[in-house]
Amino acid sequence: KPQDAIFVLDFDSIVKTTDNLVESMKVLMNALTEKGVLLFPIGTASAIHDPRADLGVHARREELFLALESLDEVAAMLVYEEPHAGNLEPDGFLLVCKDSSCRQRWYARSDQVEYQIYDRLVRTQAVVNPILGIEEKKGVLEYFDGTTMRSYQWPKKGWETVYCRREPTPWECAYTHLDPKAQFFDLDLDDEEESDFRVETTTVMEDGEEEQMTKVFAAEDMPKGSYIMAEHLASSLMVTERNLEGLLNNTKLTLKDGTEENVARTPIIEDLLEFIDEHGHPSMMEGSAQHYIEVGGTALIRRTEDPSEANLEPWVPRRRTPKPVYSPVYER
């Protein structure tokens, strides 16, 4: 029977004794349900001073990673650290997902995790509180909560550093930091003289009617490779697909026969959904169910469907090749 989760206690022995590691991992993946996960304790967490993984003391761990990365059955690999396991250094763990939608649960907010703990786990038997003298039920988990989960969600710098020491170097490692030689230009709405951009409102004809449009223009020449409006982009709003579905459902009415029809127009919600559709984009992390909406000055930048007419490009280039299933660079 397929399993929802398989916990592999000793990956080191598997790597040492298995003739075909890739086939062994494939057998484990096929033993999972469609959204099942594997969990491996993988020894001491990586540090920034560690050598290339296949040349150091964690060479067997790198063998395991490469074997899993080669499988079509693996959709995501997430590493995290637990510093309270009783060892001098944090212990590392690897979560392997068969479906990328596991990121939606992995990156859940702390309050969402707290609710799932409350909703899905039973309370323990009632015990007498020695101080209050009354019976009360305790939670099953003593060392895990939403805040602890939050600390697991982004791999530490050591994992990224060791990953980027692979040969050849993964292409995304070129974007772990900004170019220190590049210039920065920003939009200052409070001080026009200090601002590198100007905002103008013009009247245009749209479907035979006059319509006002507000756009942003560069106030000076900017060298190629410069960064623009970093502060405004950092202020982007993050919403989940569940948030968007909730907003959309508020514009519909379910009848007794199960069919849906649009309710009386709700301009605020409809205008918000239109703004999100125009200025939002899904996260680059497949399965995270997150969307980012530009709410700062970048939302005023004119857009074109023809790339040859554009004079801007994303900092991280869009690639046609699939993103790697394991990349601490992306996860960070």
N, C-alpha and C positions, 0 to 999 in steps of 0.2 A: 504494500500500500504506500503511495507517495506521501512524503512527510512535509509538513510546513516548515520545519527547521531541523537542521542536523548540526550538532556541536562536535567538532573534531578536536579531541583533547591533545593529541600528540602529532602535529604535522611533521615534525622532524623525523620521526621513525618512518612515516609514510614515504618521505622523500628519499631516505637512506635505503629502504628495502624494496622500493617499487622499481621495476624495470622500465615501465612506461607510465610516467607520472601524468602525462596528458590524458591517457585513457582512464586512469584511476580517478582523476578529477571529473572526467566526463560521466563516469558511472555514478559518482556522488550527485552531480547536477541532475542527472536523469532520475534520481531517486526522490527529487523534490516535486512538490506541486507547482503549478504554473507561476505562483508568486512566492515560492519558498526561498529560504535563505540558508547559507552555510556560515558558520562562525568558527574562526580559528584563533586560538591564543598563539601569537607569533613571536613571543620572547620580548626581550628588552626593546623599548621604543627607539626609533632612529634619532640620532643627534646630528647637529650641523657639522661636527668634525669627523663624522664617519666617512670611510672611503667609499668608492663605488661599490654598490651592494654585492655584485658577483665576485668581488675580490676580498671582501672582508669576512668577519666572523658570521655574518648573516647570509652567506652565499646560498645556503639551502632555502632560506626564506625567499630569496630572489628567484630561485628555481620554481618554487611554488607559485609566486606571482606571475611569472612568465607563462607557466602552464595554464593557469586560469585565464589569463588575458587572451590566449590563443583560441579559447573555446567560444563557439557561437552561442552556446547556452548561457553564457555569463553576460549580464546586461550592465552590472555596476559592481565596483569593488570599493569599499569604504574602510579606511583605517581610523582607529581611535586609540586613545591612551587612557589607562587607569592608574593614577599615581598612588592610590591607597590600597594596593594589594599586599603591602607588607614587605616589599623589596626596596633596595636602596635607590633604584631607578624605576621610572614608570614602565608598566607592562603594556605591550602593544597587542591589539586585536584586529582581525580582519573580518569584515562582513561582506559576503558575496551574495548578490541578488540575482535571481533568475529573471526578474522583471524590473525595469527601470523605475516603475511607480513606487518602489520602496523608498526612493528619495523623498516622496511626499510625506511619509511618516518620519523618516530620518531627520528632516529639517523642520519638523513641526515646532511651533512655539512652546515655551515652557508651560504655559497655561493649558495648551491642548494636550500635552503629555500628562499633566496632572489630572485632567478630566478623564483621560483614558485609563489611568491607574485607578481612579475612583470608580469608574463605570464597569471595568472589566475584571477587576480582582475582588474576591470576597474578603470580608473582614475576618480577623481571627476570633477565636472564642473569647467571650467576655472574661476579663480579669479584674480583680479589685485594685483600684488605685490606692496605694498605701497612704497617700497624702490626703486625698479627698474622701476616701472611705466609700467610694461608689464603684459600681461595675462599669467598665467601658471596654469597647472593642478597639484593638490596635490594627494598623495597616499591616499587610503581609510583608511589604518591603520596608526595610529599615535604612538601607544605604543607597536608595535610588529615588530620584524625584525629577521634576521638570528641569530644575536648574542643573542637576548632574547631567541630564541628557544634553542640555545646551552646551556643556563643556566638551562633549564628545563630537559635536557636529562638524567642526572644522579641524582638519589635521594640523598638527603643529609644524613649525618651520623645518624641523629636522627631516620629516618625511618628504617634503618638497625638495629640500637640498639634495638628499641622497637620490631621489628620483631623477633630478636634473643632471646627475653625474653619469647617467647611462650613456652608452655610446651605440649609435649616434645620439646626440642630445635631442630629446623630444622638442618639437618645434615650439610648443607653447611656453617653454622655459625662457624664451626670449622676452616674455611679457610678465615676468614676475616683479618687475620694477619699472618705473618711468625712466625715460632718457634724461639724465641730469644735464645734458647740454642743450636740450630743447627749451624753447621759450613758452611761457604760459600767458594766456590772454583770458580775461574774465569780464563778465557783464556786471557792472555796479549800478543797480537801479536807484541808489540813494545819492550818487555823486556822478553826474554826467561827465564832468571834466576828467575824473579818474578812470572812467569806464573805457574799455577798449572796443565797446560796441555802442551803437545807438539804436533806439527803438522808434519806429515810425508807424503811424496809422494812416492808411490811405483808403480811398473809396474806389471800388472796382464794380464792374457790371457782372452780375452772376444771374444767368437765366432771365435776362431782361430787367433785373432789379438791382438797385444800388446796394452794395454791401460793404461794410467797413472791415478792413483786415489789418491786423497788427503784425509787423514783421521786424526782424532784427538784422542789422547790417554792420559789417566791420567798419570801424572808424579809422583804421590804418591798415597798411599792408602787413600781412602776417606770413612769415617764412613757412615753407613746406615742412611738415613734421612737427609743427607747434601744437600744443595742447590748448583747447578752448573750453571755457565754461566748466571747469572741473568741479567747482563748488556746486553749480546748479545741477550737474548730472548726479552728484553724490546725494542730492536731495530728492531723487526720484522716489515715487511712491510704490511700494510693493504690495500687491494683492494676490490672493490665491484664486484658483479656478472656482473654489467653493464660494468665495466672495462674489465673483462675477455671476455665478448661477443664482445666488440669492438675490442680487439686484435684478437679474432678468426675470425671475419668478415673481417679483413684486409688480411687474408690468403685465402679468397674465392672471387669469381667473380660471380655476378648474371647476367645470360644471359637474352636476351629479352623475352624468353619464360617462365621466372620465375625460371628456374632451376639454380642450383649452381654448380660450378666446382672449383677445386683448381687452384689458379693462380700460376705463376712462383714462385718457392720456395723463401720464405723470411726467411733466416736463423736466423736473430736476433729475430724476433717475435716467430718463431717456437721453438727456443732454450729457450726463456723466458717462453713460455707456458709449455714446458717440465719441466723446473725448478720449476715453480709454482705447477705443478701437483705432482712433487716428494716431494717438501719441504713445500707445503702449506696445510692448513686444514681450513674447514669452522668454523665460530664462533660458540661457544657453545650456543649462543642465537638464538633459532629458529626464522626464518623469518627476521633476520637482513640483509641477503644477503651480509655479509661481510666474507672475507677470510684473513687469516694471513699467511704470507710467512716468514719462517726463513731465514734470509740473513746473520746472524752472524756465529759464530763458531759452533753453534748447528747443522747447516746444514751439517757439516762434520762428525757428529756422525754416526757410522755404524748402520745399521738397520737390523732387523730380523723379520720374520713372526711368529717365535715361541717365545711366551712370556717367556717360561722357560729359553731361552738363553739370555734374556735381563737382564742387571744389573741396569737399570734406570726405573723410573716410573713417571707419571705426578704428579705434586704437588697436584692437585685436582683430586681424583680418578674418572675414568669413571664409571658411574652408568647405569645399564640397565633400571632402573625405569625412567619414564618421569620426566623432570624437572618441578618444581612447576610453575603454571601460574603467581603467585605473589611471587616475591623474590627480595627485594632490594639488597640482597647480590650479586646475579647474575647481576642485572642491574648496580651495581656500578663497 
